[in-house]
Amino acid sequence: MSTYFSHLECSVPCGAGPANPRTVQHLCACGAPLLARYDLDAARGWTRESLAGRTASMWRYRELMPLLDDETPVTLGEGWTPLVPATRLGAALGLSRLYLKDESLNPTNSFKARGLSAAVTRAHYLGARVLSIPTAGNAGNAMAAYAAHAGLEARVFMPRDVKTPFVRECELYGADVTLVDGLITDAGRIAAETGAPLGWYDLSTLKEPYRIEGKKTMGYEVAEQLDWELPDWIIYPTGGGTGMVGMWKAFEEMSALGWIDPVKRPRMVTVQATGCAPIIRAFDNGDERATPWEHAQTVADGLRVPRAIGDFLVLRAVRESDGAAVAVSDEDMVQGMLDIGKFEGVSAAPEGGAALHALRTLITSGRVGPEDRVVIFNTGGALKYLDVLEGL
Amino acid sequence: MSTYFSHLECSVPCGAGPANPRTVQHLCACGAPLLARYDLDAARGWTRESLAGRTASMWRYRELMPLLDDETPVTLGEGWTPLVPATRLGAALGLSRLYLKDESLNPTNSFKARGLSAAVTRAHYLGARVLSIPTAGNAGNAMAAYAAHAGLEARVFMPRDVKTPFVRECELYGADVTLVDGLITDAGRIAAETGAPLGWYDLSTLKEPYRIEGKKTMGYEVAEQLDWELPDWIIYPTGGGTGMVGMWKAFEEMSALGWIDPVKRPRMVTVQATGCAPIIRAFDNGDERATPWEHAQTVADGLRVPRAIGDFLVLRAVRESDGAAVAVSDEDMVQGMLDIGKFEGVSAAPEGGAALHALRTLITSGRVGPEDRVVIFNTGGALKYLDVLEGL
């Protein structure tokens, strides 16, 4: 069964015509990411009430997912993660309506499963045999898992100093791992140089147009789980920024469908590490694009992204939403992990801990008030980061 | 809202009268586990069709869960885990209908979350303030998480040589950890000796009657996910055996409710490690109870259980179902982890790998046929066991 998926379009948009999703597509000719577009007029016949009783995964929104013809998702049950009422943590912070979106309950222990389920689905449909990805860690694990499930070969490129569990987990799924001197940006360059002559399918985020379609389902889920009334604030740790951009896209789509109030949007808060904060610097400087961060360093592997191709889209979402951009130190994000664990029993990655600390600063500055409805994203679990707890 | 929960009853049964669930209960006076009983006649008015659209957690079966009055579950979204069609692994094994029940997508990365969500719910209702548990690893993590969520204190007792991630995860949730010389049975003794004079609430499995009620939901879920036709085989790694006993109980309850064929039951396969196989030895010897295993050793922490208080209930389920009892070496279970990873992209603990290898032996011996419908339980993820992959 086909969905309402129709074509790909430049994200700027630069004015180029639609791109054809029946062939392999990466960036627009202008160099910007392509975004999937749907026939939203036709989709208005699809009601949110029809979701009741559907599969407990992100594919419950399949009508607005990039599937053509009889395309079947490559799925391991990703998405439809719990929105945990954080009552005790909220009380400690003076908030009455705080929620944790616990993305650690995804396959491969992080939110990256969503994007890679969607992207590997499309790669499989388009006839790819060998998939490659540059990654700070979790995206490589997710890609390796979905490639294995679909019977495709996986080539993962990541920084040499990545934490060991990320390497082991890739190996568990039979992926070929290349450790690269440098960061995810260097891994991306080497993956592209190696794979291009061999015809590998490159799954770099936003260079590939479907990972964002998986990530956008976080926005659909928050809406559905809060009975279609979006929260006042979404606090989101931002590396490549695909989730942020994806959720913003989801809100636009849901508005067009008539599922949510067309005006009221959450304030979007982008959270980075003080040791790697290119988006925040650009936000503070009023820049439209971010300049690459030099000597990026943080314990949160997922935030060690010195340059993101979708930076201008993240900045656009934060500004349009009247949101905020907050940098968090490694020490504060580890304390955040511990607080999420101790108060709520939720296993949080440093990225989740960073989001909690960012919320603290917004409360202190008075921007977030006691009655505000706030959703913190815990983008992954603590298990791959246990070394940061050593000796505490 | 109350459920159909009515009372507790001896599992033997020894003839003692019903025990009152409004007070703290542990073992029956005869020393056997107590089981929760429901008013199943009244419950027949509750139809399986009413489940559609319910919460994507084990609490979708709340009418048959041990809740009294306005008791609210202590929940982090446990259960309703994916039943992954293992198409590629099935093809490699010559099976056309193989499924993996992926329990790694639970909070704290294992099936233990189910039992502890139910047990901590009841402990909280009954006014406990300090909870204690002896554990081989995962149950302690789960208890620590639910205790934190409910604002209760957690005391975890585990073997000194347990893998480090199990200790770190307890600490993440603020639990107090005591490392014990010996095994889970020694931990149980020390926890009881320490806690009894202090009034701690002991959450030892089957000494406490509610963990099994969480575990039984695995049986409900397999039935619902297979459209109420149970599989031919359930392959289940067995430490304390609570899941095995719980599923068997679920099948009885569902029969009484008219939800499943009252006659057709899956053959239940109990899987242990060659280095710790008390149940299998008892099964092979035709014994009703198992004698404790000496010098237990295996890489699968969850199978390092030399003596289980519910042994006779496990043996009963295996025999009544015309099932099997299979021991697996550490080497074969690690290979099983790798096969589950490589063929399906699922993160498996050694326990899950053991279940896969047990299935192989049943295929080789001709007991499992190519058209049989088989469900393998992957009771947890690989992330806490990554050391077993070092140097492979």
Contacts between the chains, C-beta under 8 A, distances in Angstrom:
chain1	res1	chain2	res2	distance
A	52	B	52	7.1
A	52	B	53	3.9
A	53	B	52	3.9
A	53	B	53	4.3
A	56	B	56	3.7
A	56	B	80	5.7
A	57	B	82	7.4
A	76	B	82	6.5
A	76	B	84	6.1
A	76	B	102	7.3
A	76	B	345	6.1
A	76	B	346	6.7
A	77	B	81	7.2
A	77	B	82	3.0
A	77	B	84	6.8
A	77	B	102	6.7
A	77	B	105	6.1
A	80	B	56	5.7
A	81	B	77	7.2
A	82	B	57	7.4
A	82	B	76	6.5
A	82	B	77	2.9
A	84	B	76	6.1
A	84	B	77	6.8
A	88	B	149	7.4
A	88	B	151	5.8
A	102	B	76	7.3
A	102	B	77	6.7
A	102	B	107	7.7
A	104	B	107	8.0
A	105	B	77	6.1
A	105	B	105	5.6
A	105	B	106	7.3
A	105	B	107	6.7
A	106	B	105	7.3
A	107	B	102	7.7
A	107	B	104	8.0
A	107	B	105	6.6
A	107	B	345	7.5
A	107	B	346	7.5
A	107	B	347	7.4
A	108	B	347	6.6
A	109	B	109	7.5
A	109	B	347	7.7
A	109	B	381	7.2
A	109	B	383	6.5
A	144	B	345	7.2
A	145	B	341	8.0
A	145	B	345	3.6
A	145	B	346	7.4
A	145	B	347	7.3
A	146	B	345	5.8
A	147	B	345	7.2
A	148	B	341	6.6
A	148	B	342	5.8
A	148	B	343	6.8
A	148	B	344	6.5
A	148	B	345	3.8
A	149	B	88	7.4
A	149	B	344	5.6
A	149	B	345	3.7
A	149	B	346	7.8
A	151	B	88	5.8
A	164	B	386	7.4
A	165	B	383	6.4
A	165	B	386	5.7
A	168	B	386	4.5
A	168	B	389	5.3
A	168	B	390	7.9
A	169	B	347	7.0
A	169	B	382	7.0
A	169	B	383	7.2
A	169	B	386	7.5
A	171	B	389	6.7
A	172	B	337	7.1
A	172	B	338	6.8
A	172	B	341	4.0
A	172	B	342	7.9
A	172	B	347	6.6
A	172	B	382	5.7
A	172	B	389	6.5
A	173	B	341	4.8
A	173	B	342	6.5
A	173	B	345	5.5
A	174	B	338	7.9
A	174	B	341	6.6
A	174	B	342	3.9
A	337	B	172	7.0
A	338	B	172	6.8
A	338	B	174	7.9
A	341	B	145	7.9
A	341	B	148	6.6
A	341	B	172	4.0
A	341	B	173	4.8
A	341	B	174	6.6
A	342	B	148	5.8
A	342	B	172	7.9
A	342	B	173	6.4
A	342	B	174	3.9
A	343	B	148	6.8
A	344	B	148	6.5
A	344	B	149	5.6
A	345	B	76	6.1
A	345	B	107	7.5
A	345	B	144	7.2
A	345	B	145	3.6
A	345	B	146	5.9
A	345	B	147	7.2
A	345	B	148	3.8
A	345	B	149	3.7
A	345	B	173	5.5
A	346	B	76	6.7
A	346	B	107	7.5
A	346	B	145	7.4
A	346	B	149	7.8
A	347	B	107	7.3
A	347	B	108	6.6
A	347	B	109	7.7
A	347	B	145	7.3
A	347	B	169	6.9
A	347	B	172	6.6
A	381	B	109	7.2
A	381	B	383	7.9
A	382	B	169	7.0
A	382	B	172	5.6
A	383	B	109	6.5
A	383	B	165	6.4
A	383	B	169	7.2
A	383	B	381	7.9
A	383	B	383	4.1
A	383	B	384	6.6
A	384	B	383	6.7
A	386	B	164	7.4
A	386	B	165	5.6
A	386	B	168	4.5
A	386	B	169	7.5
A	389	B	168	5.3
A	389	B	171	6.7
A	389	B	172	6.5
A	390	B	168	7.9
A	392	B	171	8.0
